[in-house]
């Protein structure tokens, strides 16, 4: 018997059986999107940017695509260099067929289909037509920054913002009449990573924005508290931390002040001093987040900026990061425990980049789920190199096996691209297929009202309640 081959990216893409199809099409598909962590530029949203061409909205800043192009041997001139936007697009189009089995192949064609209605495979032969077709649509109001978000039924976007940012674009957005919310997220990594180059100049910038002199550790805390209040005024409900690992070292304010003042005076500090400072400041920030009833996000396990030469030429966040193999468990436990002992542990989402840590994080969250908050400490969605089909399934399975999948707050884009929101659909299809597979195998009862309600919770309702949006 000849088996029928499914068409690529049809309406039942990824969905293996009737239960999975029912769950996706009738419960998950049309839910609004709450994107509680992304890196979209607030300026482009507030000013409702209109893009001149598909390259600007699709390839600028997208280090996922850049890494694929470099792997294929494409010159940097066509990636981040001085080539024209069309030349860059044509080089990306030639790359796409070689991304088969990489999530980029799925994302690329979902984005072309969902936004532009294009079903063709992107390759060298179709590139000119697709480039021109997309550019024509980008001229219309529906394809501005806000229009693209509206197309995907986005209800909330939480950008990632530095404490030294004046938040003027968030302020202007808040004064507009918009169909969705854009809220800032407090990301104080540059204040925490005391050993990084440029730390002293960063503290000067923070001092100016906060309107507060910063000459010692106590004044640093005052400035950060001021910025937290400023963020809260504009609706902020989350913080975020992109750290290799959490440190939990006993310290005191005098020791932290000595380290901080030594660094401000221009002296280098030891790894032990750096870790002690990071530990002390993270503890204080955790308490501040708890007071504000904010959620604290911990993105752990990235080994960043591995290529010194390219870091010098292009700067950070340009596609030269990878999975790290840091030891996380004991310090993470001690950090959460110290806050919990003071009854100051905020709602917390923990993301891991190394898949070896899946079960560790899934069990760690259960140690601190106390009180009347559903899923107070969350095992975060599959992140970065793991936000692909296999990675998502492994995260969902670890969470299911070690905790309560039904309390999960679902997916996010973690992206700099306005075209990345089909990743929510990708996640929803994978989730529905996983549950549908269990029903098909007799591992879950075929109760669609019950399962459909849980799918709605995971894809939308849990996040809305958790963040109090």
C-alpha positions as CSV (number, residue, x, y, z in Angstrom):
1,X,0.0,0.0,0.0
2,X,1.4,3.4,-1.0
3,X,1.2,5.9,1.8
4,X,0.0,9.4,1.0
5,X,2.6,12.1,1.5
6,X,1.3,15.1,3.3
7,X,1.7,18.5,1.6
8,X,4.3,20.8,3.2
9,X,2.9,23.4,5.5
10,X,-0.8,22.6,4.9
11,X,-3.5,23.5,7.5
12,X,-2.7,20.4,9.5
13,X,1.1,21.0,9.5
14,X,2.7,19.0,12.4
15,X,-0.8,17.7,13.6
16,X,-0.7,13.9,13.4
17,X,-4.2,12.8,14.2
18,X,-7.8,14.1,14.5
19,X,-7.6,15.0,18.2
20,X,-4.5,17.1,17.6
21,X,-6.3,18.8,14.7
22,X,-9.4,19.5,16.8
23,X,-7.3,20.9,19.7
24,X,-5.4,23.3,17.4
25,X,-8.1,24.5,15.0
26,X,-10.9,24.8,17.5
27,X,-9.2,25.8,20.7
28,X,-5.6,27.2,20.2
29,X,-5.4,28.7,16.7
30,X,-7.4,31.9,17.1
31,X,-6.3,32.8,20.7
32,X,-4.7,36.3,21.1
33,X,-1.0,36.4,21.6
34,X,0.7,37.6,24.8
35,X,4.4,37.9,24.0
36,X,5.9,38.6,27.4
37,X,9.5,38.5,26.3
38,X,10.9,39.9,23.0
39,X,13.6,42.3,21.8
40,X,11.5,44.4,19.4
41,X,12.6,48.1,19.2
42,X,10.1,50.3,21.1
43,X,11.0,53.2,18.8
44,X,9.7,51.3,15.7
45,X,6.5,50.3,17.4
46,X,5.8,53.8,18.9
47,X,6.5,55.5,15.5
48,X,4.7,52.7,13.6
49,X,7.6,52.2,11.3
50,X,6.9,51.4,7.6
51,X,9.6,49.2,6.1
52,X,11.0,49.9,2.7
53,X,11.6,46.2,1.9
54,X,11.4,42.7,3.2
55,X,15.1,42.7,4.1
56,X,14.6,45.4,6.6
57,X,11.8,43.7,8.5
58,X,13.2,40.2,8.1
59,X,17.0,40.1,8.0
60,X,18.1,43.1,10.0
61,X,19.2,42.0,13.4
62,X,18.3,38.3,12.9
63,X,21.3,36.4,14.1
64,X,19.6,33.1,13.5
65,X,19.6,33.7,9.8
66,X,23.1,35.2,9.9
67,X,24.5,32.1,11.5
68,X,22.9,29.9,8.7
69,X,24.4,32.1,6.0
70,X,27.8,32.0,7.6
71,X,27.7,28.2,7.8
72,X,27.0,28.1,4.1
73,X,30.1,30.2,3.4
74,X,28.4,33.5,2.4
75,X,30.6,36.5,2.8
76,X,29.9,38.9,5.7
77,X,29.4,41.6,3.1
78,X,26.0,40.0,2.2
79,X,25.1,39.4,5.9
80,X,25.9,42.5,8.0
81,X,28.0,44.3,5.5
82,X,27.5,47.0,2.9
83,X,25.6,45.0,0.3
84,X,22.2,46.3,-0.8
85,X,19.1,45.1,0.9
86,X,18.1,43.2,-2.3
87,X,21.5,41.5,-2.5
88,X,21.2,40.4,1.1
89,X,17.7,39.0,0.5
90,X,18.9,37.1,-2.6
91,X,21.7,35.5,-0.6
92,X,19.3,34.5,2.1
93,X,17.0,33.0,-0.5
94,X,19.8,30.9,-1.8
95,X,20.5,29.8,1.8
96,X,17.0,28.7,2.7
97,X,16.9,25.3,0.9
98,X,20.0,24.4,2.8
99,X,18.3,25.0,6.1
100,X,16.1,21.9,5.8
101,X,15.5,20.3,9.2
102,X,16.5,23.5,10.9
103,X,13.6,25.5,12.4
104,X,14.5,28.3,10.1
105,X,13.1,26.4,7.2
106,X,9.7,26.1,8.9
107,X,9.7,29.6,10.3
108,X,10.7,31.1,7.0
109,X,7.8,29.6,5.1
110,X,5.3,30.1,7.9
111,X,6.2,33.8,7.9
112,X,5.9,34.1,4.2
113,X,2.5,32.3,4.3
114,X,1.0,33.9,7.4
115,X,1.9,37.5,6.7
116,X,2.2,37.7,2.9
117,X,0.0,34.8,1.7
118,X,2.9,33.3,-0.2
119,X,3.0,29.5,-0.4
120,X,6.0,29.1,-2.7
121,X,9.3,27.7,-1.4
122,X,11.9,30.4,-1.1
123,X,15.0,29.6,-3.2
124,X,17.2,31.1,-5.9
125,X,14.5,30.7,-8.5
126,X,11.6,32.2,-6.6
127,X,13.6,35.0,-4.9
128,X,12.9,37.8,-7.3
129,X,9.2,37.2,-7.3
130,X,8.9,36.9,-3.6
131,X,11.1,39.9,-2.9
132,X,8.9,42.1,-5.2
133,X,5.6,40.6,-3.9
134,X,6.5,41.2,-0.3
135,X,7.7,44.7,-1.0
136,X,4.5,45.7,-2.6
137,X,2.5,44.6,0.4
138,X,4.9,46.4,2.8
139,X,3.8,49.7,1.2
140,X,0.3,49.3,2.7
141,X,-0.8,50.3,6.2
142,X,-1.5,46.6,7.2
143,X,2.3,46.0,7.0
144,X,3.6,48.7,9.2
145,X,5.1,47.7,12.6
146,X,1.7,48.0,14.3
147,X,-0.1,46.5,11.3
148,X,2.1,43.4,11.5
149,X,1.3,42.9,15.2
150,X,-2.4,43.4,14.5
151,X,-2.3,40.7,11.8
152,X,-1.1,38.2,14.3
153,X,-3.7,39.1,16.9
154,X,-1.1,40.4,19.4
155,X,-2.6,41.6,22.7
156,X,0.6,42.4,24.7
157,X,4.3,42.8,23.8
158,X,6.9,43.2,26.5
159,X,10.1,44.7,25.2
160,X,13.5,44.4,26.8
161,X,14.8,47.6,28.2
162,X,17.9,48.8,30.0
163,X,17.5,50.9,33.3
164,X,19.6,53.6,31.6
165,X,17.0,53.9,28.8
166,X,14.8,57.0,29.1
167,X,11.7,55.1,28.0
168,X,10.6,58.0,25.9
169,X,9.2,55.7,23.2
170,X,7.2,53.8,25.8
171,X,5.9,57.1,27.1
172,X,4.8,58.3,23.7
173,X,3.2,54.9,22.9
174,X,1.2,55.1,26.2
175,X,-0.3,58.4,25.0
176,X,-1.5,56.8,21.8
177,X,-4.7,54.9,21.0
178,X,-3.5,51.4,20.2
179,X,-5.1,48.0,19.8
180,X,-2.5,46.3,21.9
181,X,-0.2,47.0,24.9
182,X,3.5,47.6,24.7
183,X,5.1,47.4,28.1
184,X,8.8,47.7,29.1
185,X,10.8,45.0,30.8
186,X,13.5,45.9,33.3
187,X,16.9,44.3,32.2
188,X,19.7,45.5,34.5
189,X,22.4,43.2,33.3
190,X,24.9,46.0,32.6
191,X,24.5,47.2,36.2
192,X,25.1,43.7,37.6
193,X,28.1,42.6,35.4
194,X,30.6,44.7,37.2
195,X,33.7,43.2,35.5
196,X,32.6,44.0,32.0
197,X,34.4,46.5,29.9
198,X,32.7,49.9,29.9
199,X,31.1,49.4,33.3
200,X,32.1,52.9,34.6
201,X,30.7,54.7,31.6
202,X,27.5,52.7,31.9
203,X,27.1,53.8,35.6
204,X,27.5,57.4,34.4
205,X,24.7,56.9,31.9
206,X,22.5,55.3,34.6
207,X,23.2,58.2,36.9
208,X,22.1,60.7,34.3
209,X,18.9,58.9,33.5
210,X,18.0,58.3,37.1
211,X,18.8,61.9,38.1
212,X,20.9,60.5,40.9
213,X,24.6,60.6,41.6
214,X,26.1,57.2,41.9
215,X,29.4,57.2,43.8
216,X,28.9,54.2,46.0
217,X,26.8,51.0,46.3
218,X,24.1,52.6,48.3
219,X,23.6,55.3,45.7
220,X,23.5,52.6,43.0
221,X,20.6,50.9,44.8
222,X,18.8,54.3,45.0
223,X,19.2,54.8,41.3
224,X,18.0,51.3,40.4
225,X,15.0,51.8,42.7
226,X,14.2,55.1,41.0
227,X,14.3,53.4,37.6
228,X,12.1,50.5,38.8
229,X,9.5,53.1,39.8
230,X,9.8,54.8,36.4
231,X,9.3,51.5,34.7
232,X,6.3,50.7,36.9
233,X,4.7,54.0,35.9
234,X,4.7,52.8,32.3
235,X,3.1,49.4,33.1
236,X,6.2,47.2,33.6
237,X,5.4,43.9,35.3
238,X,8.6,41.9,34.5
239,X,12.3,42.0,34.9
240,X,14.8,40.0,32.9
241,X,18.3,38.8,33.5
242,X,20.5,37.2,30.8
243,X,23.3,35.6,33.0
244,X,25.5,32.6,32.4
245,X,24.6,31.5,35.9
246,X,23.3,32.7,39.2
247,X,25.8,33.1,42.1
248,X,24.8,32.8,45.7
249,X,27.6,34.1,48.0
250,X,27.1,35.4,51.5
251,X,28.1,39.0,51.6
252,X,27.2,42.4,53.2
253,X,26.7,45.9,52.1
254,X,30.2,47.0,53.3
255,X,31.9,44.4,51.1
256,X,29.6,45.2,48.1
257,X,30.4,48.9,48.6
258,X,34.2,48.2,48.6
259,X,34.0,46.2,45.4
260,X,31.8,48.8,43.7
261,X,34.0,51.7,44.7
262,X,37.1,49.8,43.7
263,X,35.7,49.3,40.2
264,X,34.5,52.9,39.9
265,X,38.0,54.0,40.8
266,X,39.3,52.2,37.7
267,X,40.8,49.1,39.3
268,X,40.3,45.6,38.0
269,X,38.5,43.2,40.3
270,X,38.9,39.5,40.8
271,X,36.4,36.8,39.6
272,X,35.5,36.2,43.2
273,X,34.8,39.9,43.8
274,X,32.7,40.0,40.6
275,X,30.7,37.0,41.6
276,X,30.2,38.3,45.1
277,X,28.9,41.7,43.8
278,X,26.6,40.0,41.3
279,X,25.2,37.8,44.1
280,X,24.5,40.6,46.4
281,X,22.9,42.9,43.8
282,X,20.7,40.1,42.4
283,X,19.5,39.4,46.0
284,X,18.5,43.1,46.5
285,X,16.8,43.2,43.1
286,X,14.8,40.1,43.8
287,X,13.5,41.7,46.9
288,X,12.6,44.9,45.0
289,X,10.7,42.8,42.3
290,X,8.8,41.0,45.1
291,X,7.7,44.4,46.6
292,X,6.4,45.5,43.2
293,X,4.8,42.1,42.5
294,X,6.8,41.8,39.3
295,X,7.9,38.6,37.7
296,X,11.6,37.9,37.6
297,X,13.0,36.1,34.5
298,X,16.3,34.3,34.6
299,X,17.8,33.3,31.3
300,X,20.7,31.0,32.2
301,X,23.3,29.0,30.4
302,X,24.5,31.0,27.4
303,X,28.2,31.2,26.5
304,X,28.2,34.6,24.7
305,X,30.5,36.4,22.3
306,X,32.8,33.4,21.6
307,X,34.5,35.0,18.6
308,X,36.7,37.9,19.8
309,X,37.5,39.1,16.3
310,X,33.9,39.3,15.2
311,X,32.9,40.9,18.5
312,X,35.4,43.7,17.8
313,X,34.1,44.1,14.2
314,X,30.3,43.7,14.8
315,X,29.6,44.0,18.5
316,X,27.5,41.7,20.7
317,X,24.3,39.9,19.7
318,X,25.5,39.2,16.2
319,X,25.4,35.4,16.1
320,X,28.5,34.2,17.9
321,X,26.9,32.8,21.1
322,X,26.4,29.2,22.0
323,X,25.2,26.8,24.7
324,X,27.3,26.8,27.8
325,X,28.0,24.0,30.3
326,X,27.8,25.9,33.6
327,X,27.0,24.2,36.9
328,X,23.7,25.8,37.9
329,X,21.8,23.8,40.5
330,X,23.3,24.5,43.9
331,X,23.7,28.3,43.4
332,X,20.3,28.6,41.9
333,X,18.7,26.7,44.8
334,X,20.6,28.9,47.3
335,X,19.6,32.1,45.6
336,X,15.9,31.2,45.4
337,X,16.0,29.9,49.0
338,X,17.6,33.0,50.4
339,X,14.8,35.1,48.9
340,X,12.1,32.7,50.0
341,X,13.5,32.7,53.6
342,X,12.9,36.4,53.7
343,X,9.4,35.9,52.1
344,X,10.7,38.0,49.3
345,X,10.8,35.6,46.4
346,X,9.0,37.1,43.4
347,X,7.2,35.2,40.7
348,X,10.0,33.7,38.8
349,X,10.5,32.2,35.3
350,X,13.7,30.1,34.8
351,X,14.9,29.4,31.3
352,X,17.8,27.0,30.5
353,X,19.9,26.9,27.3
354,X,21.6,23.6,27.9
355,X,19.1,20.8,27.4
356,X,20.9,18.7,30.0
357,X,19.4,21.0,32.6
358,X,15.8,20.4,31.6
359,X,14.9,18.0,34.4
360,X,16.9,19.9,36.9
361,X,15.1,23.2,36.2
362,X,11.7,21.4,36.0
363,X,12.3,20.0,39.5
364,X,13.9,23.1,40.9
365,X,10.8,25.2,40.2
366,X,8.7,22.8,42.4
367,X,10.8,23.6,45.4
368,X,9.4,27.1,45.7
369,X,5.8,26.9,44.5
370,X,4.2,28.0,47.8
371,X,1.4,30.4,48.5
372,X,-1.7,31.2,46.5
373,X,-0.1,31.9,43.1
374,X,-0.7,29.3,40.4
375,X,2.6,28.2,39.0
376,X,4.5,30.9,41.0
377,X,7.9,29.6,39.9
378,X,7.8,28.6,36.3
379,X,10.0,26.4,34.0
380,X,10.2,28.8,31.1
381,X,9.6,28.0,27.4
382,X,12.3,26.4,25.3
383,X,14.7,29.2,24.7
384,X,17.0,30.3,21.9
385,X,18.8,27.2,20.4
386,X,16.0,25.1,22.0
387,X,13.0,26.9,20.6
388,X,12.5,24.3,17.8
389,X,10.3,21.2,17.5
390,X,12.5,18.8,19.3
391,X,13.5,21.3,22.0
392,X,9.9,22.4,22.7
393,X,8.8,18.8,23.0
394,X,11.6,18.0,25.4
395,X,10.7,21.0,27.5
396,X,7.0,20.2,27.5
397,X,7.8,16.5,28.4
398,X,10.2,17.5,31.3
399,X,7.6,19.9,32.6
400,X,4.8,17.3,32.3
401,X,6.9,14.6,34.0
402,X,8.2,16.7,36.9
403,X,5.6,19.4,37.4
404,X,2.2,20.6,36.0
405,X,2.0,21.3,32.3
406,X,-1.5,22.7,32.9
407,X,0.0,25.7,34.9
408,X,2.5,26.6,32.1
409,X,2.4,30.2,30.8
410,X,3.3,29.2,27.3
411,X,5.4,30.6,24.5
412,X,7.2,33.8,23.6
413,X,9.2,35.0,20.6
414,X,12.4,36.2,22.2
415,X,13.0,37.9,18.8
416,X,14.1,41.1,17.2
417,X,11.8,40.6,14.2
418,X,8.3,41.8,13.6
419,X,7.7,38.6,11.5
420,X,8.5,36.2,14.3
421,X,5.1,35.8,15.7
422,X,4.2,32.6,13.9
423,X,6.5,31.0,16.5
424,X,3.4,31.1,18.7
425,X,1.5,29.1,16.1
426,X,4.4,26.7,15.8
427,X,4.4,26.1,19.6
428,X,0.6,25.7,19.7
429,X,0.7,23.1,16.9
430,X,3.5,21.2,18.8
431,X,1.6,21.4,22.1
432,X,-1.7,20.2,20.5
433,X,0.1,17.4,18.7
434,X,1.8,16.2,21.9
435,X,-1.6,16.0,23.7
436,X,-3.3,14.5,20.7
437,X,-0.7,11.8,20.5
438,X,-1.3,10.8,24.1
439,X,-5.1,10.6,23.4
440,X,-4.5,8.5,20.3
441,X,-2.3,6.1,22.3
442,X,-4.9,5.8,25.1
443,X,-2.7,7.7,27.6
444,X,-5.2,10.5,28.1
445,X,-9.0,10.4,27.9
446,X,-10.7,11.7,24.8
447,X,-12.4,14.6,26.6
448,X,-12.1,17.6,24.3
449,X,-13.8,20.1,26.6
450,X,-11.3,19.3,29.3
451,X,-8.2,19.1,27.1
452,X,-9.3,22.1,25.0
453,X,-9.7,24.2,28.2
454,X,-6.1,23.3,29.3
455,X,-4.8,24.1,25.8
456,X,-6.4,27.6,26.0
457,X,-4.9,28.1,29.5
458,X,-1.4,27.2,28.3
459,X,-1.6,29.2,25.1
460,X,-3.2,32.4,26.6
461,X,-5.1,32.4,29.8
462,X,-2.4,31.3,32.2
463,X,-0.1,34.1,31.0
464,X,-2.8,36.7,31.2
465,X,-3.6,35.8,34.8
466,X,0.0,35.3,35.9
467,X,1.2,38.7,34.8
468,X,-2.1,40.4,35.6
469,X,-2.4,41.9,32.2
